[in-house]
């Protein structure tokens, strides 16, 4: 049996089981289970459907080969053309099937938390952190992602000591997961009086979003509304169930920032919280100590150059990248991950 056929046969059996489960009243009453099964059903339906198309294309190639042994003249030429089309179609379908068989990322489709901090380089690092924040703002807008600021700590000269963003959209994790790490910048800082190029860095961490943020109107004694806008904030840490509500300030942004600080202090007290530990490990693996030598990407303003060191990709269009045109870098990183997963073995 063809190795692909064996894999698809197993997945087709799983699809039959899922189809049966989706007809169950118990599943219909469980929105989370229904969502997960429906998503898996869509993926497996695509795999099985593509395999069937591939099998048909391969059968057409085999049939053409058999007929070619007896055909002559114009009939033979026509059969040769038909065979070539079937071969091309089979190659396209096999490539599509291989992509579909790449193991599904459990974080795909989830919102993400992006934390940007100034690292080495003093105030220049903080200024670069703001540049990165604005770059991701523009990229999110270009790709149809929704970006919300959960916490923002400005620095002395209008840079950012830290900013925490929530980015949502179907492709949020896929597009941003590779941004985590140390980002190195080489340029003449506005703080430099003699025009010398400095090297500084900012860190970016990208985590699957485990926070739910609800906004509502502040209320006073007896439940009466004291604000005509939705400025009160409730932040829920989903793994632990910890909730923090804040309505002391007049603005939603201020209440979010205070709620995040309170939530963070409470989470620190839960040392046994396994999920929080995993997130801490992920963040540390991405940003290390924040040093320039741990860089994943370099932004050289003088040469208008950006280099991603993980895939050895250099583009001489830094101005466009800082304006939000990250697509070429991001798409190359996504393709590199897909290729590595395929090399490690298939299995949807």
Protein Blocks (a to p, Z undefined) as FASTA:
>chain_A
ZZklmmmmmmmmmmmmmmmmmmpmklmmmmklmmmmmmmmmmmmmmmmmmmmmmmmmmmm
mmmmmmmmmggcjllmmmmmmmmmmmmmmmmmmmmmmmmmpccdfkgoiacddddddfeh
ijmlmmmmmmmmmmmmmmmmmnopacddfbdcddfkopafbdcdddedjklmmmmmmmgc
cdddddddfklmnlpacdddddddddddfbdcdddddddehhiafbfbdfbccdddfkno
pacddfkbmbfklmmmmmmmmmmmmmmmmmmlmklmmmmmmmmmmnmnopaklpfbdcdf
klopacdfklopacddfkmmmnopamlmmmmmmmmmmmmmmmnogcZZ
